[in-house]
Amino acid sequence: MRLAHGRRGVFAPRKMPKPINLRRVFSGKRVLVTGGLGFIGSNLVRELVALGARVSVVDSLVPAYGGNRRNLAGLASRVKIHIADVRDWPRLPSLVRGQDFLFNLAGQTSHMDSMTDPITDLDINGRAQLAILEACRLHNPAIRIVFASTRQIYGKPDYLPVDESHPLRPVDVNGINKIAGESFHLLYSRVHGIASTALRLTNTIGPRMRIKDARQTFVGVWIRRLLEGQPIEVWGGEQLRDFTYVDDAVEAFLLAAARPEGIGGVFNLGGPPPVSLRKLAETLVTLNGVGQFTVREFPSDRKKIDIGDYFADGRLIARKLGWKPRTDLRTALARTLDYYRGELRHYV
Amino acid sequence: MRLAHGRRGVFAPRKMPKPINLRRVFSGKRVLVTGGLGFIGSNLVRELVALGARVSVVDSLVPAYGGNRRNLAGLASRVKIHIADVRDWPRLPSLVRGQDFLFNLAGQTSHMDSMTDPITDLDINGRAQLAILEACRLHNPAIRIVFASTRQIYGKPDYLPVDESHPLRPVDVNGINKIAGESFHLLYSRVHGIASTALRLTNTIGPRMRIKDARQTFVGVWIRRLLEGQPIEVWGGEQLRDFTYVDDAVEAFLLAAARPEGIGGVFNLGGPPPVSLRKLAETLVTLNGVGQFTVREFPSDRKKIDIGDYFADGRLIARKLGWKPRTDLRTALARTLDYYRGELRHYV
């Protein structure tokens, strides 16, 4: 699928809403982050602490997922950390009670794992989400929620860039369950008045992502291999993708929670202009100064659930929430590499 | 929403596929029907037995659902009945093993119940469906499946009649979970080769439906009230709906299983031309010879999840599977009333 001529730059509409003072919104507020020891969750927690919020974290630390105690290193005294699984219902009411905000990021992210162990994916991405919302409905209906959804639910795009009204045609069990999780949030917002917003994330990269394997993002395992002197393995190579730097993603979560315009809404996150996976690998190798990559055919089990080219139309979130990506891809990759040069042993 | 001029009669396209000999397809075949003591399930079982199939039934007989032993009265010696819940995983492999066909009709159907007990709805309409498909993938990948989906997943229609490419915008938890259940079937068909077809049912009526209350269809409780000499309560009254007579629905299930053209597909079931709920009530009272109805405002909790007018575009199923409704509404209602005149005490 080709890029329509002149459609780049869709991320900068002329009109953006007035800036908002995030410190004023979050300072002193009680905030719960599920998946808060994970990649985006922990970066969000760090920013919330910096803004003066009183942050609690729920994380299961399931080894195959994104949680890592290292991600909140140095914050132990300033953040309340509950090692708990969102599938553990009886704990949910006490966790959500009294919170002003809930950033709901706990999830199973591996597309391949969702195909080999679909019930676990459903239990985390569907059933636990419904249980969290029920806990809010019964014990804290005034809470403000932002849910981490995914571009995976669009499936193979009909057109590019993909806007929020693109049909949902999930290609794997994970996509089906994430649709359910997102839909529950929007339904509870509409019917029960539990103010919720869903962000459909594209590939997010940056410090604290999982690099042990490709369960969270293939970029993670690329970085690991590069830093360990192994060749990067690129599948296909010509697919276009967009990448959000994690600091930008964190800002989107904060704006989504802070702005009433987001209530009941769904917003794509995009990034700077998309690149091919081959180009991404080249850039990483160049930034690292040393390394190599090999291009190979898609493994057949992976090919079945691949979505081809994808990049987001980010105009809606710019217009409604005043968010656009600030970090170009080169900077994002350079910062990520820098982080793991010092931290590699904590992540492999 | 109004009916576009001249769009009635969409159920009779000029080209239909060649007739198919259903006896040849099902005679001697092993067929499993989940929800087989329920409304549509039991009517389907009766027809399958008549066609010479070796039928097994799974039904949980949960009191709030549609299962009723009376529905298979007289067939005890010819049908193997397992009282089991599709949520009971360990039983699934032995149930699906060796079956040629699976008609997957077990479900929680009450929209209101899905809002007050959403997790149960998810467990039955989402999680159990995934477990059934996993059992098929692991123990009987050659099975042919037809899944009972619902028009509820479209939500409030953008246009009428509603075709299969209408956006899915569920208005309640039931709709969200039925989308997941349907999506799992189509995904397993596409990715794992478990041949599946989904039928999106509209309001189905006929003998053996639940009439104790409105949990399956409001028409059920109307018929009960009429036969018990109570006034029918019509909410709103002007909403247009289409109704499929159960014998026609059964034929659609059989054709969907029999025709390879249906594999991986989703099809609306429609009915004869739609009527308003007020007109439906009038017709019922007229057919019964005695009775009355009152029109009242929607209760507010129900209003929030009402979908307004709905009727299906049935052209796709006519063209691909050669199905169209044969029974006009008056005949459908008359036969239903006749059945419950004799059987009322077994259903209340």
Chai-1 contact restraints between the chains, C-beta under 6 A:
chainA,res_idxA,chainB,res_idxB,connection_type,confidence,min_distance_angstrom,max_distance_angstrom,comment,restraint_id
A,P118,B,L130,contact,1.0,0.0,6.0,A-B,restraint_1
A,I119,B,L130,contact,1.0,0.0,6.0,A-B,restraint_2
A,L122,B,R127,contact,1.0,0.0,6.0,A-B,restraint_3
A,L122,B,L130,contact,1.0,0.0,6.0,A-B,restraint_4
A,R127,B,L122,contact,1.0,0.0,6.0,A-B,restraint_5
A,L130,B,P118,contact,1.0,0.0,6.0,A-B,restraint_6
A,L130,B,I119,contact,1.0,0.0,6.0,A-B,restraint_7
A,L130,B,L122,contact,1.0,0.0,6.0,A-B,restraint_8
A,I176,B,A180,contact,1.0,0.0,6.0,A-B,restraint_9
A,I176,B,S183,contact,1.0,0.0,6.0,A-B,restraint_10
A,A180,B,I176,contact,1.0,0.0,6.0,A-B,restraint_11
A,A180,B,A180,contact,1.0,0.0,6.0,A-B,restraint_12
A,S183,B,I176,contact,1.0,0.0,6.0,A-B,restraint_13
A,V191,B,K304,contact,1.0,0.0,6.0,A-B,restraint_14
A,K304,B,V191,contact,1.0,0.0,6.0,A-B,restraint_15
